[in-house]
Amino acid sequence: MAEFECRLKRYRQLKDLTQEQLAAQVGVRRETIMRLEKAQYNPSLKLAIDISRAVEAPIEELFIFD
């Protein structure tokens, strides 16, 4: 799996969303959001797009791949 930096937490907090709220919006468990924020989980393209739309930030700002 490629190494990446995840800026999701910052954008999620700017939208005043909890991990649970964001997870419900994009159809995953809170643990998935937690793992994404810790860069322990590589999101699918669909999930990355859904999250990008939910926090209103470009994918390339949320997930930075080496």
Order of alpha helices (4+ residues) and beta strands (2+ residues): beta-alpha-alpha-alpha-alpha-alpha-beta
